[in-house]
């Protein structure tokens, strides 16, 4: 039996490692174009994902709402910024 505090510490350590890996992978996408599908609008952003990503599992691509996109449609987006679990971009 492993104590709960040890389990929690291990999960935290793994999440930190995953954040570093995810950020590195996302950072490599900056200045590259990806085809995304827009899933929805949330506040000031349209939220989408690339053709290679699964909803609720992989990172999301956030595009400023000023671009007036339509959920359900595909767009070519140039990635301008990366974070651990999100990408930011603008239409090409």
JOURMO-V417753 format. One record per pair of residues at least 24 apart in sequence whose C-alpha atoms are under 10 Angstrom apart, sorted by the first residue. I is the first residue (numbers start at 1). J is the second residue. Records with the same first field share a line. If there is no record, write none. Layout:
I=J ; J
This chain:
18=84 ; 85
19=83 ; 84 ; 85
20=83 ; 84
21=84
22=58 ; 59 ; 82 ; 83 ; 84 ; 85 ; 86
23=82 ; 83 ; 84 ; 85 ; 86 ; 87
24=82 ; 83 ; 84
25=82 ; 83 ; 84 ; 85
26=59 ; 79 ; 81 ; 82 ; 83 ; 84 ; 85 ; 86 ; 87
27=79 ; 80 ; 81 ; 82 ; 83 ; 84 ; 87
28=79 ; 82
29=78 ; 79 ; 80 ; 81 ; 82 ; 87
30=78 ; 79 ; 80 ; 81 ; 82 ; 87 ; 88 ; 89
31=77 ; 78 ; 79 ; 80 ; 81 ; 89
32=77 ; 78 ; 79 ; 80 ; 89
33=75 ; 76 ; 77 ; 78 ; 79 ; 80 ; 89 ; 90 ; 91 ; 92
34=61 ; 75 ; 76 ; 77 ; 78 ; 79 ; 89 ; 91 ; 92
35=74 ; 75 ; 76 ; 77 ; 78 ; 91 ; 92
36=60 ; 61 ; 72 ; 73 ; 74 ; 75 ; 76 ; 77 ; 91
37=61 ; 70 ; 71 ; 72 ; 73 ; 74 ; 75 ; 76 ; 77
38=62 ; 63 ; 69 ; 70 ; 71 ; 72 ; 73 ; 74 ; 75
39=70 ; 71 ; 72 ; 73 ; 74
40=69 ; 70 ; 71 ; 72
41=65 ; 68 ; 69 ; 70 ; 71
45=69 ; 88
46=70 ; 71
47=71 ; 86 ; 87 ; 88
48=72 ; 73 ; 74 ; 75 ; 87
49=74 ; 86 ; 87
50=74 ; 75 ; 76 ; 77
57=85
58=85 ; 86
59=83 ; 84 ; 85 ; 86 ; 87
60=85 ; 86 ; 87 ; 88
61=85 ; 86 ; 87 ; 88 ; 89 ; 90
62=86 ; 87 ; 88 ; 89 ; 90
63=87 ; 88 ; 89 ; 90 ; 91
64=88 ; 89 ; 90 ; 91
65=90
66=90
67=91
